[in-house]
Amino acid sequence: MTERVYKFDGEGHTLSCLLEGRLFVAGAKFAACVVPHPQDEFLNVHIDASHPKRTLVEAMYSARKELLQLRESIMAECSGGAVCP
């Protein structure tokens, strides 16, 4: 196993919530998404996996896929006559 820490500037708990569970599904033995201080404007993603970068990328693609499906579902609802912003 290899442990790596990736820093995402301008990100916080939103990205953390999207990634953390997916990192384990993608093969991480350990994963933690940490905003060191509430005033910090960056996220540290700690990953312990055979291939940490591949694990991170797979988790990110999984989150993106789910968000796109959610967007499509919402757009389909809006086009069906529902009141949407």
N, C-alpha and C positions, 0 to 999 in steps of 0.2 A: 504494500500500500504506500501511497505517496500523499502527503498533506500539502495543500496549497491554499493560499489566501488571495482572493481576487477583490479588488477595490472598485466600487462603482460610485463615481462622483455624481452628485445631484440625485441620488436615489436614497430610499429609506425603507420604511416598514411595508409599503405597498409591494415593492418588488420582492422583499423578503417573504411575505406571505404567499406570493405566487410561486416562489422557487423552492422553499424549504422541503416540503413533502415530496416534490418531484425529484429532488436531488437523490433521495433514498431510492425511489423507484428506478432512477437511472443508474444506480449501482454504488452510491456512496455508502461507506461503512459508518462515516460520521459526517455530519453537515450542520453548520450553524450560520445563521445570517444575523449579523450584529451591527447595530448603529451604536457606536461607542458612547455617545452622549446625545441627549435630545436636541442640542443645538448644532450637532455635527450634520453636515449636509453630504454624507457619504455612507455607503453600506459596505461592510466587509463580509465576504462570503468565504467561510472556511470549509474545505472539502478534503476528506480523506477517502481516496478511492484508487483503484488500479490506474485509472486514466482520468485525473481530476478535470482537465479541460474538456474532454469529451463528455464527461458526466454533466458538467455545467451547461455545455451547449445543448445536450439532449434535453435537459430540464427546461432550458429557455425555449426551445422549439415546442415542447409540450405545452408550456404556458401560452405561447403565442397561438398555437392551434386551438386551444380551448377558448381563448379570448375572441378569435375570429369566428368560431362557431356561435358563441354567445351574441356577438354583433349581428350575425346573420339571422339568428332567431329573433332578436329584437326588431331588426329591420322588416322581417316578414310579418311580425305582429303589427307594426306601424302601417304597412301597406295594406293590411286587411281592414282598414277603417278605424283602427283604434286611435285614440288621441295620443300623439307623441310630440315631444318638444322639438 
